[in-house]
């Protein structure tokens, strides 16, 4: 068997990704555009993640420094570049800019690039939106143990709308995924509280799994839970290695682990050969 050349078309062949014939001529541009769009979206998401929990608007008004209030110009808003040039400081007051801004922009760009590599079409754009919403929810859960209902609802609706434009999973699988995902974690949380008298799951976790089911379909949900549980155990192990105490009642943000699991599974749905290539 001939090994495909390490070009994007060769990698696509290895991962069993099928592109429309016309796409091969322009194939290299799709991931690049995805990265650029992701960096722009990521800049907005980073601001939202910081300001929304504080009750500040991210829609109205011009962007400004959170420390001194200085209005930011175009040169201050170039994703990644502005952060590196200013060395992570405000140009006016010198206040340190949270490095989470840079991390969110980088991950958002990666999500856009991967999504449009796997599916260089409308389906890839929907996949990128899926990843960006998951990134936002994961960051909010990590920093504030908060999964906003409005954002989770938007994620669920987006998955159902995507079914109108992409073939698989079909709308029935997505609806069943939404219902079964929510009910599965809700019943687990309800049972735990009945037996132990304390909450074992956050109220947003069942909603998030239901929303993920609206994208991936019901059949993918056991894999999401399995991968999320594995990532959670790894995070506990890392904490222990660092000497941090982890008790039976320690709060672990399940939303992060489900988000980390869900987007790679979407990628594998779009690239059937990806799992074989990894193994």
N, C-alpha and C positions, 0 to 999 in steps of 0.2 A: 504493500500500500504506500503510495507516494505521500510524503508529508507536505501539507500546504505551505506555501511561502509565508513568511511572517509579515505579510501585508494585512490590511484590514479585511480585504476580500478573502485572504487565506485563513485568517482567524475565524471569519464568519463561516467558512466551509467546515473548519474543525469543530465549531460549536453547533453545527447544523442549523444555522440561521439562514433563512431564505429571504433574499431581497428581490424587489421588482427589477427586471432587466435594466431599466433606465437608471436605477439607483447606483449601479456600480461605477458609473462615470463620475458621480458626485459623492460617492459614499464617504469619503474622508471628511466632508464638510459637516455632515450631520452631527457626529459627536462633538466637533469643535463648536458648532452653534449651540449644542446642548450645554457645554461647559460655560460658554459666555453667558447664555441666558441664566444658567444656574448661579453664576457668580452675582449677577444683578439681583435675582430673586433672593439669594442668600443674604445680601446686604440689607434688604427689606426685612427678611425674617429675623435677622440678628437684632434689629431695632425693635421689632415686635416682641421678641422673647424677653427683652429687657424692660420695655415700657408697659406692656399690657398688664402684667401682674401689679404694677404700681398705679394702675388706673389712668395712665397717660395715653393720649391719642397718638396713633402712628399714621393716621390718614390725613388729618387736618394739620395745617401749619407746616413750616419748612423744617428741615432737619437741623438739629442743633446739638451742641455739646451738652451732655447731661450734667456736667459739673458747673460750667460757667454760663451756659445758655447762649454762647456765641453761635450765630447762624453759620452753617457749613456751606461752603461754595462747592462748585462742581469738582474742583481739584481735590477736595477733601472726601469725596464720595466715590472715588474710583475703587472698586472692590480689590482687596488685597494690596494693591499698589500703594494706596494712600496710607494704609496701616504700616507698611514696611518703610515708606519714605519718612513718615513722622515718627517711626520707631515706637509706635503704639501709644503716642501721646497727642493730646490736643495741641494744635499749633498756637492757640491763644494763651491758655492757662497752664499748659503742660501736664494736665491731669492724665493719669494712666487710663487708657481705653481698655476695657475688658477684653482679654485675649479670646474669649468666647466668640467675639465678632469675627475674628479671623477664622476660627475653627468652623463656624457655621457657614461662612462663605466658601471655604474649601470643600466641605462635605457637600454643600448644595451644588457646587460646580461638578463634583464627581458624580452625583446622582444624575444631573442632566446629561453628562457625557455618556454614562453607562446606559441610560434609558434609550437615548437616540442612537447608540451603537447597536443595541439589541433589536430595536424596532425603529428604523429611520422613517417614521410616518406619524400619523395622528395618534396611533396606539402608543408610540414612544413618548409623545408629549403627555398623554394621559398618565403613562407610567412615571414620568418625571414629576408630575403634579402629585401623584400618590407618594412618591419618595419625599418630596418637599413638605407635604403635610405631616407625614410620619416624623420627619426630622424636627419640625416645630413642636409636635406633641411630645416627642422624646425629650427635647431640651427643657420644656416646661415641667415635665414630670421629674427630670433630674434636679432642676434648680428649686422647684417649688412644690413638688409632689401634687401637681395640679394638671388634670386633663380636662380642659374647658369643653363643656357640652357643645357649644357652638362650633368649635373646630372639629370635634368628633362627628357631629352631625354633617358638617360640610364634607368630611372625608367619606362618610357613608353615601351621601347623595352623589358625590363625584364618582364613586364606584358603580352605582346604578346607571348614571348617565353614560359612563364609558361603555357600558354594554350596548348602547345604541350605535356605537361607531366601530367597535372591535368585536371579533367573532367569539373568542373564548376568554374566560368562562361565559356561558350564556346567562341571560337574565334570571332564569330559574335557579341556576346554581348559585348566583350571587345573592338572590333573595333568601334562599335557604341558608347560605353562609352567614348572612346578617342575623337571621333569627336564631340559628343554632349557636353561633358564636356568642351572642349575648346571653342566651339562656344557659349555656354550659357554665360560664364563669359566674353568672348570677346565682345559679343553684348551688355551686360550690361555696361561694361566699355566704349564702344564706344558711347552708347546712353547718358551716364552720361556726358561724355566730350562734346558732342554736345549741351547738355542742359545747363551745368554749366560752360563750358569753361575751366575746370581743370580736371586733371586725378583723377578718383575715385578708380581705381584699378591699381596695379602694373602690368607691362607687363608679369611677370612670373606667376601670379595667374591663368590665363586661361590655360596656358600650364601645370601647376601642376594639376589642376582638370582633364584635359584631360588624363594626365599620370595615375592618380588615377583610372579613368574610364577604363583604359587598364588592371587594376587588378581586380576591383570589378564589372565591367559591368555597363551598362547604368542604370539599375533599381536601383542600390544602390546610384546613385549620388544625388537624392533629399534628402536622409537621411544624406549623407555627408554634404551637404549644411546646412541642419537643425541643425545638431549637431555642426558644425563649428560656425554657427551664435549664438547658445546657449552658447558655450564656449567663444566666443567673447564678448557677453553681460556680462557674468560672470566676465571676465577680466576687463571690464569697471567698473562694480560694485565694484570690489576689489580695483581698483585705486581710486575710489571716497571715499571708506571707509578709505583709507590711506591718504586722503587729497590731492591727486594729481589731477590737473586740467585736464579735458577731454572736448575738444571742438568738434564742428561738423566737423572741418577739421583736427582733430588729426589723425595721421597716425597709423593704427593698422595693424600688419602683418597678413594678411589673410592666408598666407601659413602655419603658425604655427597651426592655428585653423583647417584647412583642414587636416593637417597631424595628429593632435591629434584625429580627428574624424575617419580617414580612417582605421588605424590599428585595433582599436577595432571592427569596422564593418567587417573587414576581419576575425577576430577571431570568430565573431558570425556566419559568413558564414560557418566556419569550425566546429563550435559547435552549432547546431541548438537549443539545450536546454539551452544555456547560457542566453539568454534574459529572458526565463521563470524563470530560477533560480534567476536572479537578481530581478525580479518583484515578 
